Amino acid sequence: MTGQEQRAALQRKIWDIANDVRGSVDGWDFKQYVLGTLFYRFISENFAAYIEADDESNDYAALSDDVITDDIKEDAIKTKGYFIYPSHLFANVAINASLRK
């Protein structure tokens, strides 16, 4: 199987999985949900990387919201244009959602 054939087979498989997951939800509605979720994950990871500043010993997601000062929030909003508390990062929301099942 050539690379193009493998890619086409993978795309078909991903599409089939997406159809199974979305069930009876309209494709457009499902796409909006998925794109919104992907965007939320991207800005969460981007924000955590900004705060951590390539320091592997710093794990923003593990911090308590209580340690966040107004100065930290204002600086982030000035620099990034937005702010996300550690508990509201995608990774933590996903963990908490799976714990509630």
Backbone as a printed PyTorch tensor [residue, N CA C, xyz], in Angstrom:
tensor([[[  0.8530,  -1.1790,   0.0000],
         [  0.0000,   0.0000,   0.0000],
         [  0.8980,   1.2420,   0.0000]],

        [[  0.6140,   2.1660,  -0.9060],
         [  1.4120,   3.3920,  -0.9890],
         [  1.0510,   4.3400,   0.1490]],

        [[  1.8640,   5.3770,   0.2870],
         [  1.6150,   6.3700,   1.3280],
         [  0.2740,   7.0550,   1.1470]],

        [[ -0.0750,   7.3490,  -0.1100],
         [ -1.3650,   8.0010,  -0.3660],
         [ -2.5320,   7.0850,  -0.0340]],

        [[ -2.3910,   5.8070,  -0.3480],
         [ -3.4460,   4.8400,  -0.0410],
         [ -3.6080,   4.6860,   1.4720]],

        [[ -2.4910,   4.6650,   2.1890],
         [ -2.5520,   4.5640,   3.6450],
         [ -3.2290,   5.7950,   4.2400]],

        [[ -2.8790,   6.9560,   3.7050],
         [ -3.4820,   8.2000,   4.1970],
         [ -4.9860,   8.2120,   3.9410]],

        [[ -5.3900,   7.7810,   2.7520],
         [ -6.8170,   7.7320,   2.4150],
         [ -7.5440,   6.7460,   3.3170]],

        [[ -6.9290,   5.5900,   3.5890],
         [ -7.5480,   4.5940,   4.4700],
         [ -7.6780,   5.1490,   5.8960]],

        [[ -6.6570,   5.8560,   6.3480],
         [ -6.7020,   6.4550,   7.6760],
         [ -7.7990,   7.5160,   7.7540]],

        [[ -7.9050,   8.3410,   6.7260],
         [ -8.9550,   9.3690,   6.7030],
         [-10.3460,   8.7380,   6.7360]],

        [[-10.5410,   7.6580,   5.9740],
         [-11.8340,   6.9570,   5.9860],
         [-12.1440,   6.4090,   7.3750]],

        [[-11.1320,   5.8180,   8.0130],
         [-11.3210,   5.2430,   9.3480],
         [-11.6630,   6.3390,  10.3630]],

        [[-10.9600,   7.4630,  10.3100],
         [-11.2330,   8.5800,  11.2200],
         [-12.6390,   9.1060,  10.9830]],

        [[-13.0330,   9.2290,   9.7330],
         [-14.3770,   9.7040,   9.4030],
         [-15.4470,   8.7480,   9.9430]],

        [[-15.2100,   7.4420,   9.8000],
         [-16.1510,   6.4400,  10.3160],
         [-16.2760,   6.5360,  11.8420]],

        [[-15.1440,   6.7220,  12.5130],
         [-15.1570,   6.8600,  13.9730],
         [-15.9200,   8.1160,  14.3720]],

        [[-15.6690,   9.2240,  13.6650],
         [-16.3660,  10.4800,  13.9670],
         [-17.8740,  10.3110,  13.7820]],

        [[-18.2850,   9.6100,  12.7480],
         [-19.7160,   9.3650,  12.5310],
         [-20.3120,   8.5300,  13.6460]],

        [[-19.5670,   7.5300,  14.1270],
         [-20.0550,   6.7090,  15.2410],
         [-20.1830,   7.5390,  16.5130]],

        [[-19.2120,   8.3980,  16.7700],
         [-19.2100,   9.2110,  17.9930],
         [-20.3380,  10.2220,  17.9880]],

        [[-20.5660,  10.8540,  16.8640],
         [-21.5700,  11.9280,  16.8250],
         [-22.9900,  11.3920,  16.8570]],

        [[-23.1740,  10.1520,  16.5030],
         [-24.5040,   9.5430,  16.5510],
         [-25.5130,  10.3080,  15.7280]],

        [[-26.6100,  10.7270,  16.3640],
         [-27.6820,  11.3940,  15.6230],
         [-27.5150,  12.9140,  15.5890]],

        [[-26.4210,  13.4290,  16.1120],
         [-26.1780,  14.8730,  16.0950],
         [-25.8440,  15.2940,  14.6680]],

        [[-26.4140,  16.4050,  14.2470],
         [-26.1470,  16.9450,  12.9180],
         [-24.6450,  17.1950,  12.7440]],

        [[-24.1260,  16.9060,  11.5740],
         [-22.6990,  17.0670,  11.2920],
         [-22.1840,  18.4670,  11.5580]],

        [[-22.9610,  19.4960,  11.2080],
         [-22.5400,  20.8800,  11.4360],
         [-22.4490,  21.1770,  12.9370]],

        [[-23.4390,  20.7510,  13.6970],
         [-23.4160,  20.9600,  15.1500],
         [-22.2270,  20.2340,  15.7770]],

        [[-21.9880,  19.0270,  15.3320],
         [-20.8750,  18.2480,  15.8580],
         [-19.5480,  18.9330,  15.5440]],

        [[-19.4240,  19.4470,  14.3250],
         [-18.1930,  20.1280,  13.9180],
         [-17.9450,  21.3510,  14.7960]],

        [[-18.9920,  22.1140,  15.0880],
         [-18.8220,  23.2930,  15.9430],
         [-18.3640,  22.8780,  17.3370]],

        [[-18.9310,  21.8170,  17.8690],
         [-18.5530,  21.3200,  19.1870],
         [-17.0860,  20.8940,  19.1910]],

        [[-16.6930,  20.1260,  18.2040],
         [-15.3290,  19.6110,  18.1430],
         [-14.3330,  20.7470,  17.9410]],

        [[-14.6260,  21.6650,  17.0350],
         [-13.6990,  22.7790,  16.8020],
         [-13.5770,  23.6670,  18.0400]],

        [[-14.6840,  23.8970,  18.7290],
         [-14.6320,  24.6740,  19.9660],
         [-13.7840,  23.9900,  21.0200]],

        [[-13.9320,  22.6880,  21.1300],
         [-13.1580,  21.9140,  22.1030],
         [-11.6740,  21.9420,  21.7470]],

        [[-11.3570,  21.7870,  20.4720],
         [ -9.9600,  21.8420,  20.0440],
         [ -9.3510,  23.2180,  20.3020]],

        [[-10.1230,  24.2740,  20.0580],
         [ -9.6380,  25.6240,  20.3010],
         [ -9.3880,  25.8320,  21.7930]],

        [[-10.3180,  25.3830,  22.6330],
         [-10.1620,  25.4930,  24.0820],
         [ -8.9110,  24.7480,  24.5440]],

        [[ -8.6900,  23.5580,  24.0050],
         [ -7.4900,  22.8070,  24.3700],
         [ -6.2390,  23.5540,  23.9310]],

        [[ -6.2490,  24.0980,  22.7200],
         [ -5.0800,  24.8250,  22.2120],
         [ -4.7510,  26.0250,  23.0870]],

        [[ -5.7540,  26.8660,  23.4170],
         [ -5.4450,  28.0590,  24.2000],
         [ -5.0500,  27.6780,  25.6310]],

        [[ -5.5870,  26.5790,  26.1640],
         [ -5.1890,  26.1200,  27.4920],
         [ -3.7260,  25.6960,  27.5060]],

        [[ -3.3420,  24.8830,  26.5330],
         [ -1.9510,  24.4180,  26.4650],
         [ -1.0040,  25.5730,  26.1620]],

        [[ -1.4370,  26.4830,  25.3050],
         [ -0.6190,  27.6530,  24.9650],
         [ -0.4130,  28.5310,  26.1940]],

        [[ -1.4680,  28.7290,  26.9760],
         [ -1.3710,  29.5680,  28.1640],
         [ -0.4680,  28.9160,  29.2180]],

        [[ -0.6210,  27.6250,  29.4370],
         [  0.2190,  26.9220,  30.4050],
         [  1.6910,  27.0050,  29.9920]],

        [[  1.9620,  26.8480,  28.7050],
         [  3.3390,  26.9460,  28.2120],
         [  3.8980,  28.3530,  28.4320]],

        [[  3.0630,  29.3590,  28.2420],
         [  3.4800,  30.7450,  28.4760],
         [  3.8490,  30.9500,  29.9470]],

        [[  3.0090,  30.4950,  30.8560],
         [  3.2570,  30.6660,  32.2900],
         [  4.4910,  29.8650,  32.7240]],

        [[  4.6190,  28.6600,  32.2150],
         [  5.7390,  27.8010,  32.5970],
         [  7.0590,  28.2780,  32.0060]],

        [[  7.0200,  29.0040,  30.9160],
         [  8.2040,  29.5970,  30.2790],
         [  9.3340,  28.5860,  30.0730]],

        [[  8.9870,  27.4310,  29.5390],
         [  9.9600,  26.3650,  29.2470],
         [ 10.7290,  25.8800,  30.4680]],

        [[ 10.1860,  26.0960,  31.6530],
         [ 10.7840,  25.6030,  32.8910],
         [ 10.0660,  24.3090,  33.2640]],

        [[ 10.7260,  23.1750,  33.0610],
         [ 10.0920,  21.8700,  33.2750],
         [  9.7120,  21.6200,  34.7360]],

        [[ 10.3120,  22.3860,  35.6570],
         [  9.9730,  22.1930,  37.0680],
         [  8.6810,  22.9270,  37.4440]],

        [[  8.1850,  23.7570,  36.5520],
         [  6.9730,  24.5350,  36.7950],
         [  5.7920,  23.8460,  36.1110]],

        [[  4.7930,  23.4500,  36.8660],
         [  3.6000,  22.7940,  36.3140],
         [  2.3800,  23.6390,  36.6610]],

        [[  1.9940,  24.5140,  35.7450],
         [  0.9000,  25.4470,  35.9940],
         [ -0.4030,  24.7170,  36.3070]],

        [[ -0.6520,  23.6250,  35.6300],
         [ -1.8990,  22.8770,  35.8300],
         [ -2.0140,  22.3200,  37.2480]],

        [[ -0.8870,  22.1110,  37.9190],
         [ -0.8940,  21.5400,  39.2680],
         [ -1.0730,  22.6030,  40.3580]],

        [[ -0.9920,  23.8660,  39.9730],
         [ -1.1230,  24.9400,  40.9650],
         [ -2.5600,  25.1060,  41.4270]],

        [[ -2.7080,  25.6350,  42.6220],
         [ -4.0230,  25.9920,  43.1440],
         [ -4.4070,  27.3720,  42.5990]],

        [[ -5.6740,  27.5780,  42.3510],
         [ -6.1390,  28.8880,  41.8810],
         [ -5.8260,  29.9840,  42.8980]],

        [[ -5.7030,  29.6200,  44.1620],
         [ -5.4720,  30.5870,  45.2330],
         [ -4.1230,  31.3030,  45.1190]],

        [[ -3.1490,  30.6910,  44.4560],
         [ -1.8270,  31.3160,  44.3500],
         [ -1.7570,  32.3610,  43.2380]],

        [[ -2.7970,  32.4640,  42.4490],
         [ -2.8190,  33.4200,  41.3450],
         [ -3.1610,  34.8070,  41.8850]],

        [[ -2.2600,  35.7330,  41.6490],
         [ -2.4640,  37.1040,  42.1160],
         [ -3.0730,  37.9540,  40.9970]],

        [[ -3.5780,  39.1140,  41.3780],
         [ -4.1140,  40.0430,  40.3830],
         [ -3.0310,  40.4800,  39.3960]],

        [[ -1.7870,  40.6220,  39.8840],
         [ -0.6790,  41.0090,  39.0040],
         [ -0.4320,  39.9600,  37.9250]],

        [[ -0.4980,  38.6910,  38.3000],
         [ -0.3060,  37.6040,  37.3330],
         [ -1.4020,  37.6700,  36.2770]],

        [[ -2.6490,  37.8300,  36.7350],
         [ -3.7780,  37.9020,  35.8000],
         [ -3.6390,  39.1010,  34.8580]],

        [[ -3.3430,  40.2640,  35.4060],
         [ -3.2290,  41.4760,  34.5840],
         [ -2.1000,  41.3660,  33.5760]],

        [[ -0.9510,  40.8090,  34.0090],
         [  0.1780,  40.6430,  33.0950],
         [ -0.1670,  39.6830,  31.9610]],

        [[ -0.8430,  38.5860,  32.2930],
         [ -1.2260,  37.6070,  31.2620],
         [ -2.2010,  38.2240,  30.2720]],

        [[ -3.1590,  38.9690,  30.7760],
         [ -4.1450,  39.5910,  29.8850],
         [ -3.4750,  40.6310,  28.9890]],

        [[ -2.5420,  41.3720,  29.5540],
         [ -1.8090,  42.3610,  28.7600],
         [ -0.9620,  41.6940,  27.6790]],

        [[ -0.3130,  40.5920,  28.0420],
         [  0.6070,  39.9220,  27.1280],
         [ -0.0950,  38.9760,  26.1600]],

        [[ -0.9450,  38.0980,  26.6990],
         [ -1.5910,  37.0680,  25.8760],
         [ -2.9590,  37.4780,  25.3450]],

        [[ -3.6110,  38.3860,  26.0790],
         [ -4.9590,  38.7830,  25.6870],
         [ -6.0420,  37.9930,  26.4020]],

        [[ -5.6490,  37.0370,  27.2250],
         [ -6.6090,  36.2350,  27.9790],
         [ -5.9090,  35.6260,  29.1840]],

        [[ -6.7090,  35.0870,  30.0950],
         [ -6.1900,  34.4340,  31.2930],
         [ -7.0380,  33.2040,  31.5830]],

        [[ -6.3860,  32.1350,  32.0410],
         [ -7.0910,  30.9090,  32.4250],
         [ -6.5320,  30.4390,  33.7710]],

        [[ -7.4210,  30.2620,  34.7360],
         [ -7.0020,  29.7020,  36.0150],
         [ -6.5260,  28.2640,  35.8160]],

        [[ -5.6070,  27.7950,  36.6650],
         [ -5.1240,  26.4120,  36.5300],
         [ -6.2620,  25.3840,  36.5420]],

        [[ -7.2440,  25.5780,  37.3930],
         [ -8.3490,  24.6080,  37.4710],
         [ -9.2270,  24.6160,  36.2250]],

        [[ -9.1310,  25.6730,  35.4200],
         [ -9.9460,  25.7830,  34.2140],
         [ -9.2100,  25.3710,  32.9500]],

        [[ -7.9720,  24.9310,  33.0940],
         [ -7.2310,  24.4360,  31.9310],
         [ -7.9150,  23.1820,  31.3880]],

        [[ -7.8110,  22.9840,  30.1050],
         [ -8.4320,  21.8380,  29.4490],
         [ -8.0570,  20.5250,  30.1380]],

        [[ -6.7770,  20.3620,  30.4610],
         [ -6.3150,  19.1110,  31.0710],
         [ -7.0470,  18.8430,  32.3860]],

        [[ -7.2210,  19.8630,  33.2060],
         [ -7.8960,  19.6720,  34.4950],
         [ -9.4010,  19.4800,  34.3260]],

        [[ -9.9970,  20.1750,  33.3940],
         [-11.4250,  19.9890,  33.1370],
         [-11.6780,  18.5690,  32.6340]],

        [[-10.8160,  18.0800,  31.7630],
         [-10.9670,  16.7180,  31.2350],
         [-10.8110,  15.6810,  32.3460]],

        [[ -9.8530,  15.8910,  33.2320],
         [ -9.6560,  14.9540,  34.3490],
         [-10.8810,  14.9600,  35.2530]],

        [[-11.3530,  16.1470,  35.6010],
         [-12.5140,  16.2470,  36.4860],
         [-13.7710,  15.6750,  35.8370]],

        [[-13.9190,  15.8350,  34.5390],
         [-15.0860,  15.2920,  33.8430],
         [-15.0680,  13.7770,  33.8760]],

        [[-13.8890,  13.1880,  33.7010],
         [-13.8170,  11.7260,  33.6940],
         [-14.0160,  11.1550,  35.0910]],

        [[-13.7060,  11.9260,  36.1270],
         [-13.9020,  11.4660,  37.4970],
         [-15.3670,  11.4610,  37.9000]],

        [[-16.1810,  12.2550,  37.2270],
         [-17.5950,  12.3990,  37.5780],
         [-18.4780,  11.3550,  36.9180]],

        [[-17.9450,  10.5150,  36.1020],
         [-18.7560,   9.5120,  35.4020],
         [-19.3060,   8.4850,  36.3320]]])
